[in-house]
């Protein structure tokens, strides 16, 4: 580690371990948009219009549109995941008729049984359906109580993922017989329920949901970590013990870490458990996982397999830039914000470097400590690409993921640097050029080929995340301000309390009282099956 890196790491540790009072707004004060921002916003709105019109025609009531074949895909219960995910976006865009039509549809869903033979994911169902419904309820001024009713209906089925006194839920449940599927879970699945289930408890006056979700996270905070603050990716719901020792900010761990700081903000209590756990994870990541590429000095967060540092990255993991920017602002820690901006710039470089100007699914790089990736070394073509761009592509497809543009949105709202508007505008142009298919838009199999073949799935998060982050990037910064709203991992915004508490005492507090304004006792919904 260079002296500069050591010094900045020490600075971050010291500043995060002292009491840190939020010193002002998260967003840059006085942030204004250029005059042409409305042009970009209208372009995003048109992409949404085209996408949702095709969904309504060919896939209404199903999870995803298969746009190449003009049919549908059901992989998320078959209840209409795209409708749940599109609710907030269409409300913000002013598609009132579509929004009310969608609300009417939501009222008809029967969550007592999946429409598919697949087991239902607690995590995916929570972030899309519960998150989408609660967010739409708040965005629309709590006008449609059916949204809370349906969120509760599906959550009451997911409660069966918690078996006996085990704090860690099974992630997959058969909604017909309420039996969970055995098997290893991961900390992202088990630890990303707190925002949605906490708000559900608040609106239903039933503490069950919040208690189950927070107990799971508190258990994981208390695990012995391979790297301080970051539990191993795998976890066994039957025992509550970690499985393996793989550490990453990417898939399988990502939203667990993301929610630690967001839950601290949303609950707005003086309990620093969650903010401290997040700060610990960031501090240890600065010391152990930050790596600069040997070409162009791009900053990445490496993975750790229990023995080796792995120089790998992913589109999915690129949320970390925005998460560090947000968390750094909440902790009043400029060092963390600056690292977040650098991480965001590196992820945006994966877009700027390809033939389509769209980033790949996974990539790798070299650093001062080598080029270990845990897989096949780069071939000659990959080495040549690396020497030009500071990373090389390991999986070349793009499946409409949002994370790079998510971090770019946070970077714009916090820094006010116009380059982040330019980044978003270029992404819109690339999407318009390379993603249209038979109807609507779909992913591509090779981002480095301008004539790439297409995938055949318009993921529901295209509506919830990609188009919402782009739309809000070019929207009035006072609308859905980061000072007032917290986004779940599916980009569903939740209204946050106005007054900000003290965050980051540096001491983990093991007794949490989230959403202290709640009332109500635990109902008799404690499954004892195995």
C-alpha positions, 0 to 999 in steps of 0.5 A: 500500500502506498503512503498516500493510500495508507494515509487516506485509509487512516483518515477515513478510519479515524473520521468514521470512528468518531461521532459524526454529525450530518453537517447539511444536505446530502445533495449539493446545495443550489444544484441546477440543471442546464437548459437542455436537460429537458431534452434528455428527460423527454428522451427517457420518457419516450423510451419508457413509453415505447417499452411499457406500451409493448409490455401492455400489448404482449405481456400484460400481467406477466413478469417480463416482456420477451420483446424479440418474440413478442411474448412474455417471461414469468420468473418472479411469481407470474404476478406482473413484476414489470407492473410493480416495478413500473409503478413509481416511474410512471407516476413520476413521469406523469403517466396518470392513466397507466398508473391508475390502471396498474393500481386496479390490476394490483388489486386483483393479484392473488398472492396466495399462490404463485402462477409459476411452478417455481419457488418464490424468492423472498428477496426478489419479491420483497424488493419488487412487489413490497418495495414497489407497492410501498413506494407508490403508496408514498409517492401518490400521497397515500391515496391507494391503501390497496397497495399496503394491503397487497404488500402485506398479503405477499409479505405474510406468505414470505414470513414462512421463510423464517423457520422456528427461531432461526434468524436467517430466512430461507430465500425460496418458498413454495407459495402453495404449501408455504414450505421453504426450499432448503439450501444455502442462501447469501447475505444479500438475500437475507439482509435486504429486507429491512427497508421494505419490511420496516415500512410495512410494519410502520403502515400496518402497525404490525412489528412482525415484519420489521422484527424478522428483517432486523433480527436477520441483519443483526445476526449477520453483523455479529458473525465472525467476518473474513474482512471486518464488517463484511460477512462471507457471501454464503450463509446457511439458514438452518444454522445461521453460520457463514458458508465459505469465506468469499468477500465481495461488494458484488452479487450475493453481498451487495444489497446487504451492505447497501442497506446498512447505511440506508436503513440508518437513514430511513429509521432516523434513530440514534441507534448507530448499529447499522451505520457503524457496521457500514462504516466498518465495512468501508474502512476495511475495504479501503485498507484491504480491497481498494486497488488501482489499475496499472493502466490509467490508475482506475480505482476498483474494489477487489474481491477476496476468496479467503486467501487471495485478492481477486482483481475482478469487477462487475456491472452489479457491483458498480452500485458501490460508487453511489453507495459510498457517495451517499454514505460518505455524505451521511457520515460527513466524510469527504474521504469516502465521498471522494473514493465513491466518485473515483469508483463511479468514474472507473465504472463509467469507463467500462461504458466509455471503452466499448464499441457500443458505449455500454458496460459489460456484465463482468470485467477484470484488471491488473494492479500492483499486486498482480492480476489474480482473478481466480479464473483463466488469465487474460488472452492476447486480445484481452491484454490489448484491451486492458492496455488501452482501457485499464480493464478487460471484459470477461463477460460481454453481455448487457442485460439492462442492468442499472448499477453504473447509472445508479452511481452516476446519478448519486455522483451528479446529485452530490458533486454537481459535476456536469460530466455525470450529466454527459455520462447519462446523456451518452448512455441514453444515446447508446440505448436508443441506438443498440437496444431496440428490437422487434418491439421495445428494448432488450439486452445485447450479448456483446457490448463490444460489437455494434452488431451484437445479437440480442437477448430476449428479456426486457427485465422489470428493473428496466422500468424500475431502475434504469429509466428512473435513474436516468429520468431523475438525473435530468429532473429538477434536483428538488424532486425526489431529493436525496435529502428527503428520499431513500431508494431501495435496491430496486430504485423504489424511493421511500420518504425519509424523516426530515430531521437527521440524527447523529451517525457513526459512533464507532461502537456497535450497539447490539440492541436495535429499536427500529421505527420506534413510532410503531405500535402493535404486537407480534401476531401468531405467524411463527412457522415451525415447519422444517 
